[in-house]
Amino acid sequence: LKQASTQIADLQAFSQCVVDSLTGGLVTSDLEGHVLTFNRAAEQITGWRSRDAVGRQLGEVLQLSPNFTATLKRRRESGAGCRMELQYQTQGGNRVDVGLTAAPLMGAAAQVGYLCTFQDITESMRREREAQTERRLAAIGEMAAGIAHEIRNPLASMAGSIQVLRKELHLAPEQGQLMDIILRESERLDHTV
């Protein structure tokens, strides 16, 4: 009996070590949504201390909508979980992006609660937003280059035609001034483009 007790204690200590060594947050709750376990990574991501989180409602600690547990209860029959991304405000007041997965926590014969795993995805979300911005800017640059090309071609044709006409025609001084204005303004527009 003493050896079996020692083995059980060792197994529990090992299991706790595994849970605390996870790099992502791990939270378990009972069927009513009361937090049962809260690992070290969950503390680091949320700012909650385990002893303060245990016993509270899962939705309160993870800042989930009030109907989140009800949604999970509806999914219980199918055994399905859910995946979401949310903005989380830590106990320290910082905002972090969190990727969260929730699923039923199954015992030997039936569901005994809920299991939530989550990660701080702030950096990957920032990189994704930057990549989207770069893609939009690249598209705008391509569009601007296309528009510039479409404007410059007719401008060059008009300026060239005016120069040829100015050389070949005998113009009155007023007409020459008008052609000079056309040439000057087409150069200004070309420069702007």
Order of alpha helices (4+ residues) and beta strands (2+ residues): alpha-beta-beta-alpha-alpha-alpha-alpha-beta-beta-beta-alpha-alpha
